[in-house]
Amino acid sequence: MLHLLNILTGKEKEMAPPPVSDRYRKSFELFRSLIDEQGLIQLILVLARAKPAARVSVKQQLSQELQNILSLAGLFPCPSQFYVKSFGLRGAGYTYSKTRKRLKGYDDIYIYFSYDRKISEKLRDSEAREDEGEFGKLLGYPECCIKHYNRQKFVKPGDYSLSCFKRPALKPWPYLNNALLWVYGLKIIDHFPCRPDCIRSLRINRRYLKVLEKCDPRYADFLKTQLKSLVLCSRAGEVIYSTKYRKTDRGLVVEEIRGDRRDPLYELVKKKGSLRIVSPHTYEIGDRKLFWPEVEAAIFE
């Protein structure tokens, strides 16, 4: 991602020219300290006009600085009316809380931005009205995914994982729609597909990926490599995954595992190094048999 940042600041000339004049290129260096890599990807997609608008989260005390940078790039930033407290990504859900009052721990704020001032303002207003339908459309989300989210949000916001585990015998899902790895910031789109094989989400993913491949081929290749993976979720909502595994007659041989080393599931898979499906929702990891909801698995290729 540093390569992509260098493109924005004009330090690397072989790619597309930076979106702002020489006078303001250094301003983009601040992006590294203000927002995360996913925020930078959202900026790239909007600047390339591949995405109509986006939002990023930033510390309240840095919000004006971020808005200044976005304005210099020719975008129209608009701050949210809410303060946000993020609990991070766990399992397949993004957990956060927001309030209109400045409370302890609510240190972040969303900044919406677009080339169109009206879109930025409508995003702020639709969030205030809790109009999820208009909000999703303004951000370019597919209608089917917006409706799915609205149905599920009172159960588990952004719930996506259950449909991933309905496919028998670990039949692969399309890797571009792998949203289980959001816990590690590995994603292209910023919405949860209604299904792992959602066609509309796949089309958006492909369009966004083309932009990233032109901007930063190395990072695009990295994302593709990570998303093509075997993913396991534990009862506690922990996610571990492997990009290096082999299919055999007796199941899968896991050659490398990634995740939180404190997670018991991580330790078990790392030690045993094998995964076999006994029956739907029943797995053998080494000589130990596990059942849903202790563990579930899905493959994305």
C-alpha positions as CSV (number, residue, x, y, z in Angstrom):
1,M,0.0,0.0,0.0
2,L,3.0,2.3,0.4
3,H,3.5,2.0,-3.3
4,L,-0.1,3.2,-3.9
5,L,0.6,6.1,-1.5
6,N,3.7,7.0,-3.4
7,I,1.6,7.3,-6.6
8,L,-0.7,9.7,-4.9
9,T,2.2,11.9,-3.6
10,G,3.9,11.8,-7.0
11,K,7.0,9.9,-5.8
12,E,6.4,7.2,-8.5
13,K,5.9,8.4,-12.0
14,E,5.2,5.2,-14.0
15,M,1.6,5.0,-13.0
16,A,-1.3,7.4,-13.5
17,P,-0.6,11.0,-12.6
18,P,-1.6,12.1,-9.1
19,P,-5.1,13.6,-8.8
20,V,-3.9,17.0,-7.5
21,S,-1.4,19.6,-8.4
22,D,2.3,19.6,-7.2
23,R,1.5,22.2,-4.6
24,Y,-0.8,19.8,-2.7
25,R,0.8,16.4,-3.3
26,K,2.5,16.4,0.1
27,S,-0.9,16.7,1.8
28,F,-1.6,13.1,0.8
29,E,1.3,11.9,3.0
30,L,-0.9,12.7,5.9
31,F,-3.4,10.1,4.8
32,R,-1.1,7.4,6.3
33,S,-1.5,8.8,9.7
34,L,-5.2,9.8,9.4
35,I,-6.9,6.8,8.0
36,D,-6.2,3.1,7.4
37,E,-5.4,1.3,4.1
38,Q,-9.0,0.6,3.4
39,G,-9.8,4.3,3.7
40,L,-7.0,4.9,1.1
41,I,-8.6,2.3,-1.2
42,Q,-12.0,4.1,-0.9
43,L,-10.3,7.4,-1.8
44,I,-8.7,5.8,-4.9
45,L,-12.0,4.3,-6.1
46,V,-13.8,7.6,-5.8
47,L,-11.0,9.6,-7.4
48,A,-11.1,7.1,-10.3
49,R,-14.9,7.6,-10.5
50,A,-15.4,3.9,-10.1
51,K,-17.4,4.5,-6.9
52,P,-19.9,7.4,-6.5
53,A,-19.0,8.1,-2.9
54,A,-17.4,6.7,0.2
55,R,-16.9,7.2,3.9
56,V,-13.9,6.9,6.1
57,S,-13.6,6.9,9.9
58,V,-11.2,9.4,11.5
59,K,-10.4,10.7,15.0
60,Q,-12.6,13.7,15.8
61,Q,-9.6,16.0,16.4
62,L,-8.2,15.1,12.9
63,S,-11.5,15.4,11.0
64,Q,-10.9,19.0,9.8
65,E,-7.5,18.1,8.5
66,L,-8.9,15.1,6.6
67,Q,-11.6,17.3,5.1
68,N,-9.0,19.8,3.9
69,I,-7.1,17.1,2.1
70,L,-10.2,15.8,0.4
71,S,-11.2,19.3,-0.7
72,L,-7.7,19.7,-2.2
73,A,-8.3,16.6,-4.3
74,G,-11.5,18.2,-5.7
75,L,-13.9,16.2,-3.5
76,F,-16.7,17.5,-1.3
77,P,-16.3,16.1,2.2
78,C,-19.2,16.1,4.7
79,P,-18.9,15.0,8.3
80,S,-21.4,12.8,10.0
81,Q,-23.7,14.0,12.7
82,F,-22.7,11.1,15.0
83,Y,-19.7,10.2,17.1
84,V,-18.6,6.6,16.7
85,K,-17.1,4.0,18.9
86,S,-15.8,1.0,17.1
87,F,-15.5,-2.4,18.6
88,G,-13.7,-3.7,15.5
89,L,-14.5,-6.6,13.2
90,R,-15.3,-10.0,14.7
91,G,-16.4,-13.0,12.7
92,A,-18.3,-11.6,9.8
93,G,-19.8,-8.6,11.6
94,Y,-18.6,-5.0,12.0
95,T,-19.5,-3.9,15.5
96,Y,-19.8,-0.3,16.4
97,S,-22.0,2.1,18.4
98,K,-22.8,5.8,17.6
99,T,-24.4,8.7,19.4
100,R,-25.2,12.4,18.7
101,K,-23.6,13.4,22.0
102,R,-19.9,13.4,22.6
103,L,-19.4,10.6,25.2
104,K,-16.3,8.9,26.6
105,G,-14.9,6.5,24.1
106,Y,-16.8,7.9,21.2
107,D,-13.7,9.5,19.6
108,D,-14.3,8.8,15.9
109,I,-16.4,10.4,13.2
110,Y,-17.4,9.4,9.7
111,I,-16.5,11.7,6.8
112,Y,-18.5,11.2,3.6
113,F,-17.0,12.4,0.3
114,S,-17.8,12.5,-3.4
115,Y,-17.2,14.6,-6.5
116,D,-20.9,15.6,-6.0
117,R,-21.6,17.8,-3.0
118,K,-25.3,16.8,-3.0
119,I,-24.4,13.1,-2.7
120,S,-22.1,13.8,0.3
121,E,-24.8,15.8,2.0
122,K,-27.5,13.2,1.2
123,L,-25.3,10.5,2.8
124,R,-25.1,12.5,6.0
125,D,-28.8,13.2,6.0
126,S,-29.8,9.6,5.2
127,E,-27.6,8.3,8.1
128,A,-29.3,10.8,10.4
129,R,-32.8,9.5,9.3
130,E,-31.5,5.9,9.5
131,D,-32.7,5.4,5.9
132,E,-30.6,2.4,5.0
133,G,-32.1,2.1,1.6
134,E,-31.0,5.5,0.3
135,F,-27.8,5.3,2.2
136,G,-26.7,2.1,0.5
137,K,-27.7,3.3,-3.0
138,L,-25.7,6.5,-2.6
139,L,-22.6,4.4,-1.7
140,G,-23.2,2.2,-4.8
141,Y,-24.4,-0.9,-3.0
142,P,-26.5,-3.5,-4.9
143,E,-30.2,-3.3,-4.0
144,C,-30.3,-7.0,-3.1
145,C,-27.5,-6.6,-0.6
146,I,-29.2,-3.5,0.9
147,K,-32.5,-5.4,1.4
148,H,-30.6,-8.4,2.9
149,Y,-28.8,-6.2,5.4
150,N,-32.1,-4.5,6.5
151,R,-33.6,-7.9,7.1
152,Q,-30.6,-9.1,9.2
153,K,-29.4,-6.1,11.0
154,F,-31.6,-6.6,14.1
155,V,-30.2,-10.2,14.5
156,K,-26.5,-9.5,13.7
157,P,-25.4,-6.4,11.8
158,G,-23.8,-7.3,8.5
159,D,-24.4,-11.0,9.1
160,Y,-22.9,-12.9,6.2
161,S,-21.2,-15.9,7.5
162,L,-24.2,-18.3,7.8
163,S,-24.8,-18.5,4.1
164,C,-21.1,-19.2,3.6
165,F,-21.3,-22.5,5.5
166,K,-24.5,-23.8,3.8
167,R,-22.6,-25.3,0.8
168,P,-21.8,-29.0,1.4
169,A,-18.4,-30.6,1.1
170,L,-16.7,-27.2,1.1
171,K,-17.6,-26.5,-2.5
172,P,-15.8,-23.2,-3.3
173,W,-17.4,-19.8,-3.3
174,P,-16.1,-16.9,-5.6
175,Y,-13.1,-15.5,-3.9
176,L,-13.9,-11.8,-4.7
177,N,-17.0,-12.0,-2.5
178,N,-14.9,-13.3,0.5
179,A,-16.1,-11.0,3.3
180,L,-15.1,-13.3,6.1
181,L,-11.6,-11.8,6.1
182,W,-12.8,-8.3,6.8
183,V,-11.5,-8.9,10.3
184,Y,-8.0,-8.5,8.8
185,G,-8.9,-5.6,6.6
186,L,-8.8,-7.8,3.5
187,K,-11.5,-6.7,1.1
188,I,-12.3,-4.7,-2.0
189,I,-15.9,-3.7,-1.7
190,D,-17.2,-2.1,1.5
191,H,-20.5,-3.8,1.8
192,F,-21.5,-7.4,2.8
193,P,-22.8,-9.4,-0.2
194,C,-26.3,-10.8,0.3
195,R,-24.8,-14.2,-0.6
196,P,-21.2,-15.3,-1.2
197,D,-22.1,-15.8,-4.9
198,C,-24.0,-12.5,-5.3
199,I,-23.6,-11.6,-9.0
200,R,-24.0,-7.9,-8.5
201,S,-21.4,-7.8,-5.8
202,L,-19.1,-9.8,-8.1
203,R,-19.5,-7.3,-10.9
204,I,-18.6,-4.4,-8.5
205,N,-15.7,-6.3,-7.1
206,R,-14.3,-6.9,-10.6
207,R,-14.7,-3.2,-11.5
208,Y,-13.0,-2.0,-8.4
209,L,-10.2,-4.6,-8.8
210,K,-9.4,-3.3,-12.3
211,V,-8.8,0.2,-10.8
212,L,-6.5,-1.2,-8.0
213,E,-4.6,-3.3,-10.6
214,K,-3.9,-0.1,-12.6
215,C,-3.0,1.9,-9.5
216,D,-1.0,-0.7,-7.6
217,P,-0.6,-4.2,-9.2
218,R,1.4,-5.5,-6.3
219,Y,-1.3,-4.7,-3.7
220,A,-4.0,-6.0,-6.0
221,D,-2.1,-9.3,-6.4
222,F,-1.7,-9.5,-2.6
223,L,-5.4,-9.0,-2.1
224,K,-6.3,-11.7,-4.6
225,T,-3.8,-14.2,-3.0
226,Q,-5.3,-13.6,0.5
227,L,-8.9,-13.8,-0.5
228,K,-8.4,-17.2,-2.2
229,S,-8.4,-19.1,1.0
230,L,-9.8,-21.7,3.4
231,V,-11.6,-19.8,6.2
232,L,-12.6,-21.3,9.6
233,C,-14.8,-19.5,12.2
234,S,-15.0,-20.6,15.8
235,R,-17.8,-20.4,18.3
236,A,-16.3,-17.2,19.8
237,G,-16.4,-15.5,16.4
238,E,-12.7,-15.8,15.8
239,V,-11.5,-16.2,12.2
240,I,-8.5,-18.0,11.0
241,Y,-7.5,-18.8,7.4
242,S,-5.0,-20.4,5.1
243,T,-3.9,-19.6,1.6
244,K,-1.7,-22.7,1.5
245,Y,-3.7,-26.0,1.7
246,R,-4.0,-29.1,-0.4
247,K,-7.0,-31.2,-1.3
248,T,-6.6,-35.0,-0.8
249,D,-8.9,-38.0,-0.8
250,R,-9.2,-37.8,3.0
251,G,-9.8,-34.0,3.2
252,L,-7.6,-30.9,3.3
253,V,-4.0,-30.6,4.4
254,V,-3.3,-27.2,5.9
255,E,0.3,-26.1,5.2
256,E,0.1,-22.7,6.8
257,I,-2.5,-21.0,9.1
258,R,-3.0,-17.3,9.8
259,G,-4.9,-15.7,12.6
260,D,-4.8,-14.9,16.3
261,R,-2.3,-17.3,17.9
262,R,-4.2,-17.0,21.2
263,D,-7.3,-18.6,19.6
264,P,-7.6,-22.3,20.6
265,L,-8.8,-23.1,17.1
266,Y,-5.6,-21.6,15.6
267,E,-3.5,-23.7,17.9
268,L,-5.5,-26.9,17.1
269,V,-5.3,-26.5,13.3
270,K,-1.6,-25.5,13.4
271,K,-0.8,-28.6,15.5
272,K,-2.9,-31.1,13.6
273,G,-2.6,-29.6,10.1
274,S,-5.6,-31.4,8.6
275,L,-9.3,-30.9,8.1
276,R,-11.8,-33.5,7.1
277,I,-15.6,-33.2,6.6
278,V,-17.3,-36.1,8.4
279,S,-20.9,-34.9,7.6
280,P,-22.5,-31.5,7.1
281,H,-21.3,-29.2,9.9
282,T,-19.1,-31.9,11.4
283,Y,-15.4,-31.8,11.0
284,E,-12.3,-33.7,12.0
285,I,-9.2,-31.7,12.8
286,G,-6.5,-34.3,13.3
287,D,-8.0,-36.8,15.7
288,R,-10.4,-34.4,17.2
289,K,-14.1,-34.2,16.0
290,L,-15.8,-30.8,16.2
291,F,-19.4,-29.8,15.5
292,W,-21.2,-26.6,14.6
293,P,-21.1,-24.1,16.2
294,E,-17.7,-24.9,17.6
295,V,-16.2,-24.5,14.1
296,E,-17.4,-23.9,10.5
297,A,-15.4,-23.8,7.3
298,A,-15.7,-22.3,3.8
299,I,-13.4,-22.2,0.8
300,F,-13.1,-19.3,-1.6
301,E,-11.4,-19.8,-5.0
